[in-house]
């Protein structure tokens, strides 16, 4: 009887250990951030509907053309704030956004702007729910009335925490996405991005492991862009 009880206890212990090990492996595998996940997070940082780069670039372009460049106070510092909200099929978002800017003039004619932008808020897509803040430093040229386009260059960083759905399970991660923009051209009539390039660097931490991905960005015009990560090209909808 004693030996039988011992064997039964041993079997139960072994089964419990195997079950725990298998569950642990499943959790670790499910929590990994893949390259496709990274591309989707980079896309969300670019999209207009998530308060991303496209919102910042196109909104500031409209303000420059319709207001700031018309009545320039050269070399003076200014700031403004506004709320961005969006509810749509692809995403919902709610951000508080602040701008600080200085306009540089040549003989009284505005020529460029240094823009510092910050935001704090949340966005949600089909697989990502994010609580984050963003800091951007951009140099904008083409403010002259004779110029047909504005050109943006600079950098942007979005930091925060996300609930990311992977393999039908939701996991919490923290991440930083750093973007560099190179000669992003915006039409001064439509306020839409026409062309340009950039780079993206994502660092994500699931509490156990850190994942890093880098990619190159090409703005194609027409509301689209491409991100290339390790030779794989992802088509991006900037709306």
Kinemage of the C-alpha trace (Angstrom):
@kinemage 1
@onewidth
@group {chain A} dominant
@subgroup {mainchain}
@vectorlist {calphas} color= white
{ca unk a 1} P 0.000 0.000 0.000
{ca unk a 2} L 2.815 2.399 0.875
{ca unk a 3} L 4.637 1.755 -2.418
{ca unk a 4} L 1.397 2.197 -4.367
{ca unk a 5} L 0.697 5.573 -2.721
{ca unk a 6} L 4.276 6.656 -3.407
{ca unk a 7} L 3.962 5.799 -7.096
{ca unk a 8} L 0.641 7.628 -7.358
{ca unk a 9} L 2.103 10.751 -5.729
{ca unk a 10} L 5.131 10.587 -8.008
{ca unk a 11} L 2.938 10.283 -11.108
{ca unk a 12} L 0.849 13.304 -10.065
{ca unk a 13} L 3.973 15.359 -9.363
{ca unk a 14} L 5.499 14.438 -12.717
{ca unk a 15} L 2.270 15.295 -14.538
{ca unk a 16} L 2.085 18.632 -12.747
{ca unk a 17} L 5.672 19.498 -13.650
{ca unk a 18} L 5.096 18.586 -17.315
{ca unk a 19} L 1.891 20.636 -17.444
{ca unk a 20} L 3.586 23.658 -15.852
{ca unk a 21} L 6.544 23.384 -18.231
{ca unk a 22} L 4.319 23.134 -21.306
{ca unk a 23} L 2.194 26.087 -20.193
{ca unk a 24} L 5.324 28.109 -19.490
{ca unk a 25} L 6.678 27.362 -22.969
{ca unk a 26} L 3.359 28.329 -24.548
{ca unk a 27} L 3.351 31.641 -22.639
{ca unk a 28} L 6.910 32.446 -23.643
{ca unk a 29} L 6.252 31.627 -27.301
{ca unk a 30} L 2.984 33.610 -27.383
{ca unk a 31} L 4.578 36.666 -25.776
{ca unk a 32} L 7.341 37.037 -28.381
{ca unk a 33} L 7.124 40.150 -30.552
{ca unk a 34} L 7.499 39.127 -34.182
{ca unk a 35} L 8.671 41.135 -37.167
{ca unk a 36} L 5.066 41.404 -38.370
{ca unk a 37} L 4.063 42.753 -34.954
{ca unk a 38} L 6.869 45.305 -35.180
{ca unk a 39} L 5.706 46.439 -38.621
{ca unk a 40} L 2.168 46.896 -37.310
{ca unk a 41} L 3.392 48.984 -34.370
{ca unk a 42} L 5.516 51.125 -36.707
{ca unk a 43} L 2.483 51.583 -38.966
{ca unk a 44} L 0.418 52.798 -36.002
{ca unk a 45} L 3.110 55.381 -35.254
{ca unk a 46} L 2.832 56.672 -38.824
{ca unk a 47} L -0.954 56.655 -39.213
{ca unk a 48} L -3.113 59.780 -39.078
{ca unk a 49} L -5.981 58.032 -37.258
{ca unk a 50} L -3.741 57.057 -34.316
{ca unk a 51} L -2.373 60.580 -33.869
{ca unk a 52} L 0.891 59.554 -35.508
{ca unk a 53} L 3.379 61.243 -37.822
{ca unk a 54} L 0.876 61.856 -40.612
{ca unk a 55} L -1.423 63.757 -38.249
{ca unk a 56} L 1.449 65.920 -36.995
{ca unk a 57} L 2.873 66.671 -40.439
{ca unk a 58} L -0.384 67.322 -42.274
{ca unk a 59} L -2.068 69.254 -39.436
{ca unk a 60} L 0.940 71.531 -38.947
{ca unk a 61} L 1.155 72.052 -42.723
{ca unk a 62} L -2.393 73.364 -42.800
{ca unk a 63} L -1.752 75.682 -39.862
{ca unk a 64} L 1.438 77.015 -41.448
{ca unk a 65} L -0.237 77.796 -44.779
{ca unk a 66} L -3.498 79.236 -43.418
{ca unk a 67} L -2.188 81.074 -40.375
{ca unk a 68} L 1.436 81.088 -39.222
{ca unk a 69} L 3.084 82.024 -42.533
{ca unk a 70} L 0.479 84.678 -43.322
{ca unk a 71} L 1.150 86.690 -40.187
{ca unk a 72} L 4.686 85.735 -39.160
{ca unk a 73} L 6.304 87.013 -35.985
{ca unk a 74} L 9.866 86.302 -36.968
{ca unk a 75} L 12.252 84.776 -34.416
{ca unk a 76} L 9.581 84.777 -31.693
{ca unk a 77} L 8.650 81.642 -29.731
{ca unk a 78} L 5.016 80.555 -29.699
{ca unk a 79} L 3.048 77.609 -28.402
{ca unk a 80} L -0.401 76.142 -28.866
{ca unk a 81} L -2.365 73.106 -27.712
{ca unk a 82} L -5.256 71.098 -29.122
{ca unk a 83} L -7.035 67.785 -28.635
{ca unk a 84} L -7.016 65.093 -31.298
{ca unk a 85} L -9.815 62.519 -31.279
{ca unk a 86} L -10.674 59.909 -33.876
{ca unk a 87} L -13.195 57.076 -34.065
{ca unk a 88} L -13.119 54.885 -37.157
{ca unk a 89} L -12.990 51.357 -38.528
{ca unk a 90} L -9.207 51.067 -38.354
{ca unk a 91} L -8.543 52.893 -35.098
{ca unk a 92} L -9.749 55.060 -32.258
{ca unk a 93} L -7.542 57.668 -30.602
{ca unk a 94} L -7.585 60.451 -28.034
{ca unk a 95} L -4.545 62.707 -27.562
{ca unk a 96} L -3.650 66.021 -25.982
{ca unk a 97} L -1.109 67.728 -28.263
{ca unk a 98} L 1.187 70.705 -27.675
{ca unk a 99} L 3.310 72.605 -30.180
{ca unk a 100} L 6.117 75.068 -29.667
{ca unk a 101} L 7.567 76.788 -32.715
{ca unk a 102} L 9.845 79.541 -34.000
{ca unk a 103} L 9.586 81.004 -37.511
{ca unk a 104} L 12.735 82.160 -39.281
{ca unk a 105} L 12.403 84.931 -41.855
{ca unk a 106} L 14.580 86.335 -44.614
{ca unk a 107} L 14.035 90.074 -45.091
{ca unk a 108} L 10.683 89.736 -43.354
{ca unk a 109} L 9.542 86.803 -45.495
{ca unk a 110} L 9.022 83.496 -43.602
{ca unk a 111} L 11.319 80.736 -44.830
{ca unk a 112} L 11.480 77.978 -42.209
{ca unk a 113} L 10.086 76.815 -38.882
{ca unk a 114} L 11.483 74.825 -35.971
{ca unk a 115} L 8.626 72.790 -34.479
{ca unk a 116} L 8.659 70.910 -31.195
{ca unk a 117} L 5.579 68.768 -30.666
{ca unk a 118} L 4.523 66.626 -27.713
{ca unk a 119} L 1.468 64.450 -27.205
{ca unk a 120} L 0.018 62.142 -24.582
{ca unk a 121} L -2.946 59.821 -24.911
{ca unk a 122} L -4.219 56.487 -26.165
{ca unk a 123} L -5.032 54.665 -29.372
{ca unk a 124} L -6.544 51.279 -30.228
{ca unk a 125} L -6.444 49.184 -33.397
{ca unk a 126} L -7.638 45.632 -33.999
{ca unk a 127} L -4.620 44.155 -32.203
{ca unk a 128} L -2.985 47.004 -30.300
{ca unk a 129} L -4.147 49.177 -27.403
{ca unk a 130} L -1.569 51.797 -26.478
{ca unk a 131} L -1.074 54.379 -23.746
{ca unk a 132} L 1.859 56.528 -24.801
{ca unk a 133} L 3.533 59.891 -25.185
{ca unk a 134} L 5.381 61.352 -28.153
{ca unk a 135} L 8.076 63.965 -28.610
{ca unk a 136} L 8.965 65.362 -32.043
{ca unk a 137} L 11.597 67.858 -33.213
{ca unk a 138} L 11.056 68.932 -36.806
{ca unk a 139} L 12.573 71.471 -39.144
{ca unk a 140} L 10.191 72.731 -41.832
{ca unk a 141} L 11.244 74.635 -44.936
{ca unk a 142} L 9.282 76.114 -47.830
{ca unk a 143} L 7.279 78.701 -45.891
{ca unk a 144} L 7.874 81.291 -48.618
{ca unk a 145} L 4.652 82.231 -50.455
{ca unk a 146} L 6.283 81.262 -53.761
{ca unk a 147} L 7.003 77.679 -52.615
{ca unk a 148} L 4.435 75.027 -53.579
{ca unk a 149} L 5.537 72.471 -50.962
{ca unk a 150} L 6.684 72.260 -47.368
{ca unk a 151} L 9.542 69.926 -46.485
{ca unk a 152} L 9.869 68.220 -43.087
{ca unk a 153} L 13.001 66.673 -41.584
{ca unk a 154} L 13.685 65.629 -38.019
{ca unk a 155} L 12.955 62.948 -35.467
{ca unk a 156} L 10.091 61.615 -33.382
{ca unk a 157} L 9.937 59.180 -30.454
{ca unk a 158} L 6.816 57.433 -29.128
{ca unk a 159} L 7.136 55.716 -25.725
{ca unk a 160} L 4.501 53.800 -23.829
{ca unk a 161} L 2.815 50.586 -22.823
{ca unk a 162} L 0.714 48.400 -25.068
{ca unk a 163} L -1.683 45.502 -24.827
{ca unk a 164} L -0.748 43.421 -27.847
{ca unk a 165} L -2.857 40.499 -29.058
{ca unk a 166} L -0.578 37.669 -30.194
{ca unk a 167} L -1.851 34.195 -31.100
{ca unk a 168} L -5.303 35.052 -29.682
{ca unk a 169} L -3.770 36.029 -26.329
{ca unk a 170} L -3.295 39.548 -24.977
{ca unk a 171} L 0.077 40.465 -23.524
{ca unk a 172} L 1.418 43.652 -21.962
{ca unk a 173} L 4.604 45.154 -23.320
{ca unk a 174} L 6.470 48.441 -23.117
{ca unk a 175} L 8.004 49.948 -26.211
{ca unk a 176} L 9.901 52.840 -27.751
{ca unk a 177} L 9.639 53.685 -31.433
{ca unk a 178} L 12.095 56.233 -32.809
{ca unk a 179} L 11.541 57.673 -36.286
{ca unk a 180} L 13.836 59.825 -38.396
{ca unk a 181} L 12.228 61.774 -41.247
{ca unk a 182} L 14.193 62.884 -44.298
{ca unk a 183} L 12.793 65.465 -46.722
{ca unk a 184} L 9.121 64.571 -46.293
{ca unk a 185} L 7.357 66.770 -48.852
{ca unk a 186} L 3.818 68.065 -48.217
{ca unk a 187} L 1.692 69.834 -50.828
{ca unk a 188} L 0.666 73.304 -49.602
{ca unk a 189} L -2.751 73.036 -51.268
{ca unk a 190} L -3.900 69.532 -50.312
{ca unk a 191} L -1.771 69.268 -47.114
{ca unk a 192} L -0.988 65.669 -48.086
{ca unk a 193} L 2.377 63.922 -47.963
{ca unk a 194} L 3.816 63.582 -51.475
{ca unk a 195} L 7.171 61.892 -50.934
{ca unk a 196} L 10.055 61.411 -48.545
{ca unk a 197} L 11.908 58.763 -46.596
{ca unk a 198} L 12.877 57.816 -43.084
{ca unk a 199} L 13.981 55.133 -40.671
{ca unk a 200} L 12.253 53.410 -37.759
{ca unk a 201} L 13.682 51.673 -34.707
{ca unk a 202} L 11.465 49.671 -32.337
{ca unk a 203} L 12.527 48.337 -28.956
{ca unk a 204} L 9.873 46.270 -27.135
{ca unk a 205} L 10.067 44.614 -23.709
{ca unk a 206} L 7.619 41.957 -22.505
{ca unk a 207} L 9.083 41.825 -18.993
{ca unk a 208} L 11.257 38.822 -19.820
{ca unk a 209} L 12.831 39.512 -23.190
{ca unk a 210} L 13.704 42.565 -25.268
{ca unk a 211} L 13.022 42.667 -29.009
{ca unk a 212} L 14.592 45.153 -31.432
{ca unk a 213} L 13.637 45.802 -35.048
{ca unk a 214} L 14.792 48.466 -37.497
{ca unk a 215} L 13.277 49.413 -40.821
{ca unk a 216} L 13.410 51.919 -43.654
{ca unk a 217} L 10.402 54.033 -44.651
{ca unk a 218} L 9.424 55.390 -48.062
{ca unk a 219} L 6.477 57.789 -48.399
{ca unk a 220} L 4.860 57.077 -51.757
{ca unk a 221} L 2.203 59.791 -51.872
{ca unk a 222} L -1.493 59.078 -52.214
{ca unk a 223} L -1.781 58.170 -48.540
{ca unk a 224} L 0.568 55.187 -48.700
{ca unk a 225} L 4.047 54.263 -47.539
{ca unk a 226} L 6.259 51.205 -47.348
{ca unk a 227} L 8.305 49.883 -44.452
{ca unk a 228} L 11.127 47.443 -45.170
{ca unk a 229} L 12.369 45.248 -42.313
{ca unk a 230} L 15.060 42.628 -42.976
{ca unk a 231} L 14.201 42.638 -46.679
{ca unk a 232} L 10.441 42.215 -46.163
{ca unk a 233} L 8.339 45.066 -47.571
{ca unk a 234} L 5.139 46.085 -45.764
{ca unk a 235} L 2.559 48.273 -47.505
{ca unk a 236} L 1.287 50.944 -45.124
{ca unk a 237} L -1.997 52.873 -45.213
{ca unk a 238} L -1.308 56.265 -43.640
{ca unk a 239} L -4.970 57.157 -43.044
